[in-house]
Every structure is written in structure tokens, then in C-alpha cells.
Amino acid sequence: MLFLALIAAILLIDLGIKDTIEKTENDAFPKELDGTGGRVVLYKAHNPGLPFGRLANYPELVKQLPLAVAGAAAGIFLWLLPKKGDRLQKLGLAFVLGGAASNLYDRFKRGYVVDYLNVRVKKIREIIFNLADVCILIGAAVFLIGELIAPSSGKR
């Protein structure tokens, strides 16, 4: 139940932030986030494509490809959920699914993903992303770590 609550929390928090960003006038951006010393800046960016705007000219593919990947992740998650153990994999997939659900909502409802975060550090200073993207990245890493350290007992 904890994993399902995590998915819902990520979805609701990110959609809430995106809604706030969307309702804010464009001229309010970029805006440095207080307390970050200018290292975190909020933007209002609309990405009609995949990460880095890839495939923006193929809107149906941009919707269907992430939907298929999220569907596969959801299938694995539902298969693992009733099993004992595999907590890291379940946690990772919960992060992935929460982030994927938020970005999929954007793709299907708005026709673009709302990106709003920029961290002014080295090479990533040019990238604008959102909480959902961070959750997907963290979730994938946690899942892979879980797979690498899982004992090969043949329990799967």
C-alpha cells in the first residue's frame, strides 16, 4: 500500500506544481528559487516532445512510446507487488510510475509536458526539467540497484 501511496503522492505533487506554474504569468519567469543562492531557477517551459524536445514533430509517437514504456513498468510493478521482498525494485518502479503518470497526464491533456526546474550546475545548467523527470531517473536507478544486489536465489 505504501508504494501505491508514493505513486499517488508524486503524481499529485508534480501536477500541483505544474498547475501553479501554468497559472503564473509568463513574465514572472525565470525566477530564482529563494534560499538556493541562484543555483535553482524556475522556468515555464512547454516540451511537446520527448526529453530535450526529441520527436516533437511526431505527437502521436511522443504519446504512445512513453505510454508503452509506462505500461510495461506498471506490468512489472503489479507482478512484483504481491511478492515478498524486492523492495528496492518496487520502490524504484513506484517512483518511475508516479513520474510517468504525471508526464503522461500532461502529454494527453495539455499536448506538452510542463517543465519548470533548472539547476545551474555544470553541464545540466541548460536543461529544464520537472519533478516527474527526477522521480523517473531516481526510480530507474533504484530499480537497477535492486536488481544488481538481489540475491540470485531463483525466487523469480
C-alpha positions as CSV (number, residue, x, y, z in Angstrom):
1,M,0.0,0.0,0.0
2,L,2.9,2.3,0.7
3,F,4.2,2.0,-2.9
4,L,0.7,2.9,-4.3
5,A,0.6,5.9,-1.9
6,L,4.0,7.0,-3.2
7,I,2.9,6.9,-6.8
8,A,-0.2,9.0,-5.9
9,A,1.9,11.5,-3.9
10,I,4.4,12.0,-6.7
11,L,1.6,12.4,-9.3
12,L,-0.3,14.9,-7.2
13,I,2.7,17.0,-6.0
14,D,4.1,17.3,-9.5
15,L,0.7,18.1,-11.1
16,G,0.1,20.7,-8.4
17,I,3.4,22.4,-9.1
18,K,2.8,22.2,-12.9
19,D,-0.7,23.8,-12.4
20,T,0.8,26.6,-10.3
21,I,3.5,27.2,-13.0
22,E,0.8,27.2,-15.7
23,K,-1.3,29.7,-13.8
24,T,1.6,32.1,-13.2
25,E,2.2,34.9,-15.8
26,N,5.0,34.2,-18.3
27,D,6.8,37.4,-17.3
28,A,7.4,36.0,-13.8
29,F,10.0,33.6,-15.2
30,P,12.8,32.9,-14.9
31,K,12.7,33.2,-11.2
32,E,15.5,32.2,-8.8
33,L,14.2,29.9,-6.0
34,D,14.7,31.5,-2.6
35,G,17.4,30.0,-0.5
36,T,19.3,28.4,-3.3
37,G,21.9,31.1,-4.0
38,G,20.7,31.3,-7.6
39,R,21.5,27.7,-8.2
40,V,17.9,26.6,-8.8
41,V,15.8,28.7,-11.2
42,L,12.1,28.2,-12.0
43,Y,11.0,28.4,-15.6
44,K,7.8,27.9,-17.5
45,A,8.6,25.7,-20.4
46,H,6.4,23.5,-22.6
47,N,8.0,20.5,-24.1
48,P,5.9,18.9,-26.9
49,G,8.5,16.1,-27.5
50,L,10.4,13.5,-25.6
51,P,13.4,14.6,-23.4
52,F,15.3,17.5,-25.0
53,G,12.4,18.1,-27.3
54,R,13.2,15.0,-29.4
55,L,10.5,13.8,-31.9
56,A,8.3,16.9,-31.2
57,N,7.1,16.7,-34.9
58,Y,5.6,13.2,-34.2
59,P,3.0,14.0,-31.5
60,E,1.3,10.5,-31.6
61,L,4.6,8.7,-31.2
62,V,5.5,11.1,-28.3
63,K,2.3,10.0,-26.6
64,Q,2.4,6.3,-27.4
65,L,6.0,5.5,-26.8
66,P,6.0,6.7,-23.1
67,L,2.6,5.1,-22.6
68,A,4.0,1.7,-23.8
69,V,7.1,2.0,-21.5
70,A,4.9,3.1,-18.5
71,G,2.6,0.2,-19.3
72,A,5.5,-2.3,-19.2
73,A,6.8,-0.7,-15.9
74,A,3.2,-1.0,-14.5
75,G,3.0,-4.6,-15.5
76,I,6.3,-5.5,-13.8
77,F,5.2,-3.5,-10.7
78,L,1.9,-5.3,-10.5
79,W,3.7,-8.6,-10.9
80,L,6.1,-7.8,-8.1
81,L,3.7,-6.1,-5.7
82,P,2.1,-9.2,-4.1
83,K,5.5,-10.9,-3.8
84,K,7.6,-10.8,-0.7
85,G,11.0,-9.0,-1.0
86,D,12.1,-7.0,-4.0
87,R,11.5,-3.8,-2.0
88,L,14.1,-1.8,-3.9
89,Q,12.6,-2.8,-7.2
90,K,9.1,-1.9,-6.0
91,L,10.3,1.4,-4.7
92,G,12.1,2.2,-7.9
93,L,9.1,1.3,-10.0
94,A,6.8,3.4,-7.7
95,F,9.0,6.4,-8.4
96,V,9.0,5.7,-12.1
97,L,5.3,5.2,-12.3
98,G,4.5,8.4,-10.3
99,G,6.7,10.5,-12.6
100,A,5.5,8.7,-15.7
101,A,1.8,9.3,-14.7
102,S,2.3,13.0,-14.3
103,N,4.1,13.4,-17.6
104,L,1.6,11.2,-19.4
105,Y,-1.2,13.3,-18.0
106,D,0.5,16.4,-19.5
107,R,1.0,14.7,-22.8
108,F,-2.6,13.6,-23.2
109,K,-4.3,16.6,-21.5
110,R,-2.2,19.5,-22.5
111,G,-0.3,18.2,-25.5
112,Y,3.0,19.1,-23.9
113,V,4.9,18.4,-20.7
114,V,5.3,21.4,-18.3
115,D,9.0,21.7,-17.3
116,Y,10.0,24.2,-14.7
117,L,13.3,23.4,-12.9
118,N,16.8,24.3,-13.8
119,V,19.8,23.6,-11.7
120,R,22.7,25.9,-12.5
121,V,25.5,23.3,-12.2
122,K,28.0,22.5,-14.9
123,K,26.5,20.8,-18.0
124,I,23.0,20.5,-16.7
125,R,22.6,24.2,-16.4
126,E,21.0,24.2,-19.9
127,I,18.4,21.6,-19.0
128,I,14.9,22.4,-17.8
129,F,13.0,19.5,-16.3
130,N,10.3,18.7,-13.7
131,L,9.9,16.7,-10.5
132,A,8.4,13.8,-12.5
133,D,11.6,13.6,-14.6
134,V,13.7,13.5,-11.4
135,C,11.5,10.7,-10.0
136,I,11.8,8.7,-13.2
137,L,15.5,9.0,-13.1
138,I,15.8,8.2,-9.4
139,G,13.3,5.3,-9.7
140,A,15.2,3.7,-12.6
141,A,18.5,3.9,-10.7
142,V,16.9,2.4,-7.5
143,F,15.3,-0.4,-9.6
144,L,18.6,-1.2,-11.2
145,I,20.4,-1.2,-7.9
146,G,17.8,-3.5,-6.6
147,E,18.3,-5.9,-9.5
148,L,22.0,-5.8,-9.1
149,I,22.1,-6.6,-5.4
150,A,19.1,-9.0,-5.3
151,P,20.3,-12.5,-4.4
152,S,20.1,-14.9,-7.3
153,S,18.1,-17.4,-5.4
154,G,15.9,-18.1,-8.3
155,K,12.8,-16.9,-6.4
156,R,11.6,-15.0,-9.5
